[in-house]
Amino acid sequence: MNNYENIFRWMKKATKTERHIEELELFAKKHPIIFMKFHKESNAIIKYDECDPKYIKAKEELIKLFNENQSSFEPVFEAVKNKFGFVLINC
């Protein structure tokens, strides 16, 4: 399991309202280009089954994006942890 598995689980299970948390909205304003990449790939996470090639590809792209921008995403990860009880697993 990668260290972002709970983020993917939250994205998959959360309602649209739950996914539009304030921290993510602030992230979008502060990092619009990164957010657009995140938004594009997250749609596949939400829409497709975990075994679907589109889901798998999107997950790989998001892991790469998270790794490259970890400090920028940290407020979002913390908000997910605090608001929804999903924690990142430190590998």
FITI-939342 format. One record per residue (C-alpha): y, x, z; residue in one letter; residue number from 1; chain. Coordinates in nm, 3 decimals. Layout:
FITI-939342
<atom><v>Y</v><u>X</u><w>Z</w><res>A</res><n>NUM</n><chain>A</chain></atom>
...
END
This chain:
FITI-939342
<atom><v>0.000</v><u>0.000</u><w>0.000</w><res>M</res><n>1</n><chain>A</chain></atom>
<atom><v>0.344</v><u>0.137</u><w>-0.087</w><res>N</res><n>2</n><chain>A</chain></atom>
<atom><v>0.628</v><u>0.133</u><w>0.161</w><res>N</res><n>3</n><chain>A</chain></atom>
<atom><v>0.805</v><u>-0.154</u><w>-0.019</w><res>Y</res><n>4</n><chain>A</chain></atom>
<atom><v>0.515</v><u>-0.399</u><w>-0.014</w><res>E</res><n>5</n><chain>A</chain></atom>
<atom><v>0.684</v><u>-0.624</u><w>0.241</w><res>N</res><n>6</n><chain>A</chain></atom>
<atom><v>0.997</v><u>-0.643</u><w>0.027</w><res>I</res><n>7</n><chain>A</chain></atom>
<atom><v>0.784</v><u>-0.765</u><w>-0.263</w><res>F</res><n>8</n><chain>A</chain></atom>
<atom><v>0.613</v><u>-1.014</u><w>-0.033</w><res>R</res><n>9</n><chain>A</chain></atom>
<atom><v>0.953</v><u>-1.142</u><w>0.084</w><res>W</res><n>10</n><chain>A</chain></atom>
<atom><v>1.079</v><u>-1.170</u><w>-0.275</w><res>M</res><n>11</n><chain>A</chain></atom>
<atom><v>0.767</v><u>-1.366</u><w>-0.372</w><res>K</res><n>12</n><chain>A</chain></atom>
<atom><v>0.763</v><u>-1.603</u><w>-0.073</w><res>K</res><n>13</n><chain>A</chain></atom>
<atom><v>1.133</v><u>-1.658</u><w>-0.001</w><res>A</res><n>14</n><chain>A</chain></atom>
<atom><v>1.315</v><u>-1.958</u><w>-0.136</w><res>T</res><n>15</n><chain>A</chain></atom>
<atom><v>1.604</v><u>-1.904</u><w>-0.374</w><res>K</res><n>16</n><chain>A</chain></atom>
<atom><v>1.845</v><u>-1.960</u><w>-0.086</w><res>T</res><n>17</n><chain>A</chain></atom>
<atom><v>1.660</v><u>-1.709</u><w>0.132</w><res>E</res><n>18</n><chain>A</chain></atom>
<atom><v>1.674</v><u>-1.448</u><w>-0.144</w><res>R</res><n>19</n><chain>A</chain></atom>
<atom><v>2.051</v><u>-1.487</u><w>-0.176</w><res>H</res><n>20</n><chain>A</chain></atom>
<atom><v>2.133</v><u>-1.327</u><w>0.156</w><res>I</res><n>21</n><chain>A</chain></atom>
<atom><v>2.483</v><u>-1.203</u><w>0.230</w><res>E</res><n>22</n><chain>A</chain></atom>
<atom><v>2.372</v><u>-0.839</u><w>0.232</w><res>E</res><n>23</n><chain>A</chain></atom>
<atom><v>2.232</v><u>-0.870</u><w>-0.119</w><res>L</res><n>24</n><chain>A</chain></atom>
<atom><v>2.553</v><u>-1.036</u><w>-0.238</w><res>E</res><n>25</n><chain>A</chain></atom>
<atom><v>2.755</v><u>-0.747</u><w>-0.092</w><res>L</res><n>26</n><chain>A</chain></atom>
<atom><v>2.515</v><u>-0.499</u><w>-0.251</w><res>F</res><n>27</n><chain>A</chain></atom>
<atom><v>2.571</v><u>-0.666</u><w>-0.589</w><res>A</res><n>28</n><chain>A</chain></atom>
<atom><v>2.947</v><u>-0.630</u><w>-0.557</w><res>K</res><n>29</n><chain>A</chain></atom>
<atom><v>2.930</v><u>-0.269</u><w>-0.442</w><res>K</res><n>30</n><chain>A</chain></atom>
<atom><v>2.659</v><u>-0.154</u><w>-0.687</w><res>H</res><n>31</n><chain>A</chain></atom>
<atom><v>2.674</v><u>-0.387</u><w>-0.989</w><res>P</res><n>32</n><chain>A</chain></atom>
<atom><v>2.473</v><u>-0.170</u><w>-1.228</w><res>I</res><n>33</n><chain>A</chain></atom>
<atom><v>2.193</v><u>-0.107</u><w>-0.979</w><res>I</res><n>34</n><chain>A</chain></atom>
<atom><v>2.195</v><u>-0.476</u><w>-0.887</w><res>F</res><n>35</n><chain>A</chain></atom>
<atom><v>2.156</v><u>-0.582</u><w>-1.251</w><res>M</res><n>36</n><chain>A</chain></atom>
<atom><v>1.847</v><u>-0.361</u><w>-1.280</w><res>K</res><n>37</n><chain>A</chain></atom>
<atom><v>1.715</v><u>-0.503</u><w>-0.953</w><res>F</res><n>38</n><chain>A</chain></atom>
<atom><v>1.783</v><u>-0.861</u><w>-1.060</w><res>H</res><n>39</n><chain>A</chain></atom>
<atom><v>1.615</v><u>-0.817</u><w>-1.398</w><res>K</res><n>40</n><chain>A</chain></atom>
<atom><v>1.295</v><u>-0.676</u><w>-1.248</w><res>E</res><n>41</n><chain>A</chain></atom>
<atom><v>1.290</v><u>-0.908</u><w>-0.946</w><res>S</res><n>42</n><chain>A</chain></atom>
<atom><v>1.263</v><u>-1.210</u><w>-1.174</w><res>N</res><n>43</n><chain>A</chain></atom>
<atom><v>0.918</v><u>-1.094</u><w>-1.283</w><res>A</res><n>44</n><chain>A</chain></atom>
<atom><v>0.813</v><u>-1.046</u><w>-0.919</w><res>I</res><n>45</n><chain>A</chain></atom>
<atom><v>0.912</v><u>-1.404</u><w>-0.843</w><res>I</res><n>46</n><chain>A</chain></atom>
<atom><v>0.778</v><u>-1.560</u><w>-1.162</w><res>K</res><n>47</n><chain>A</chain></atom>
<atom><v>0.442</v><u>-1.392</u><w>-1.226</w><res>Y</res><n>48</n><chain>A</chain></atom>
<atom><v>0.116</v><u>-1.353</u><w>-1.038</w><res>D</res><n>49</n><chain>A</chain></atom>
<atom><v>0.051</v><u>-1.017</u><w>-0.873</w><res>E</res><n>50</n><chain>A</chain></atom>
<atom><v>-0.223</v><u>-0.938</u><w>-1.126</w><res>C</res><n>51</n><chain>A</chain></atom>
<atom><v>-0.004</v><u>-1.008</u><w>-1.428</w><res>D</res><n>52</n><chain>A</chain></atom>
<atom><v>0.096</v><u>-0.696</u><w>-1.627</w><res>P</res><n>53</n><chain>A</chain></atom>
<atom><v>0.461</v><u>-0.810</u><w>-1.621</w><res>K</res><n>54</n><chain>A</chain></atom>
<atom><v>0.454</v><u>-0.826</u><w>-1.241</w><res>Y</res><n>55</n><chain>A</chain></atom>
<atom><v>0.289</v><u>-0.486</u><w>-1.216</w><res>I</res><n>56</n><chain>A</chain></atom>
<atom><v>0.541</v><u>-0.325</u><w>-1.453</w><res>K</res><n>57</n><chain>A</chain></atom>
<atom><v>0.835</v><u>-0.483</u><w>-1.268</w><res>A</res><n>58</n><chain>A</chain></atom>
<atom><v>0.696</v><u>-0.364</u><w>-0.936</w><res>K</res><n>59</n><chain>A</chain></atom>
<atom><v>0.669</v><u>-0.008</u><w>-1.068</w><res>E</res><n>60</n><chain>A</chain></atom>
<atom><v>1.027</v><u>-0.023</u><w>-1.197</w><res>E</res><n>61</n><chain>A</chain></atom>
<atom><v>1.155</v><u>-0.158</u><w>-0.866</w><res>L</res><n>62</n><chain>A</chain></atom>
<atom><v>0.975</v><u>0.109</u><w>-0.665</w><res>I</res><n>63</n><chain>A</chain></atom>
<atom><v>1.141</v><u>0.370</u><w>-0.885</w><res>K</res><n>64</n><chain>A</chain></atom>
<atom><v>1.480</v><u>0.199</u><w>-0.842</w><res>L</res><n>65</n><chain>A</chain></atom>
<atom><v>1.436</v><u>0.172</u><w>-0.463</w><res>F</res><n>66</n><chain>A</chain></atom>
<atom><v>1.334</v><u>0.538</u><w>-0.436</w><res>N</res><n>67</n><chain>A</chain></atom>
<atom><v>1.630</v><u>0.654</u><w>-0.644</w><res>E</res><n>68</n><chain>A</chain></atom>
<atom><v>1.878</v><u>0.440</u><w>-0.447</w><res>N</res><n>69</n><chain>A</chain></atom>
<atom><v>1.723</v><u>0.416</u><w>-0.103</w><res>Q</res><n>70</n><chain>A</chain></atom>
<atom><v>2.044</v><u>0.465</u><w>0.094</w><res>S</res><n>71</n><chain>A</chain></atom>
<atom><v>2.222</v><u>0.198</u><w>-0.113</w><res>S</res><n>72</n><chain>A</chain></atom>
<atom><v>1.941</v><u>-0.053</u><w>-0.056</w><res>F</res><n>73</n><chain>A</chain></atom>
<atom><v>1.908</v><u>0.022</u><w>0.317</w><res>E</res><n>74</n><chain>A</chain></atom>
<atom><v>2.138</v><u>-0.265</u><w>0.432</w><res>P</res><n>75</n><chain>A</chain></atom>
<atom><v>1.931</v><u>-0.508</u><w>0.225</w><res>V</res><n>76</n><chain>A</chain></atom>
<atom><v>1.603</v><u>-0.373</u><w>0.365</w><res>F</res><n>77</n><chain>A</chain></atom>
<atom><v>1.740</v><u>-0.401</u><w>0.720</w><res>E</res><n>78</n><chain>A</chain></atom>
<atom><v>1.857</v><u>-0.757</u><w>0.660</w><res>A</res><n>79</n><chain>A</chain></atom>
<atom><v>1.515</v><u>-0.861</u><w>0.529</w><res>V</res><n>80</n><chain>A</chain></atom>
<atom><v>1.354</v><u>-0.701</u><w>0.835</w><res>K</res><n>81</n><chain>A</chain></atom>
<atom><v>1.592</v><u>-0.868</u><w>1.080</w><res>N</res><n>82</n><chain>A</chain></atom>
<atom><v>1.619</v><u>-1.211</u><w>0.921</w><res>K</res><n>83</n><chain>A</chain></atom>
<atom><v>1.266</v><u>-1.265</u><w>0.795</w><res>F</res><n>84</n><chain>A</chain></atom>
<atom><v>1.050</v><u>-1.033</u><w>1.003</w><res>G</res><n>85</n><chain>A</chain></atom>
<atom><v>0.937</v><u>-0.826</u><w>0.706</w><res>F</res><n>86</n><chain>A</chain></atom>
<atom><v>0.944</v><u>-0.457</u><w>0.787</w><res>V</res><n>87</n><chain>A</chain></atom>
<atom><v>0.910</v><u>-0.157</u><w>0.562</w><res>L</res><n>88</n><chain>A</chain></atom>
<atom><v>0.605</v><u>0.051</u><w>0.622</w><res>I</res><n>89</n><chain>A</chain></atom>
<atom><v>0.691</v><u>0.417</u><w>0.654</w><res>N</res><n>90</n><chain>A</chain></atom>
<atom><v>0.438</v><u>0.624</u><w>0.468</w><res>C</res><n>91</n><chain>A</chain></atom>
END
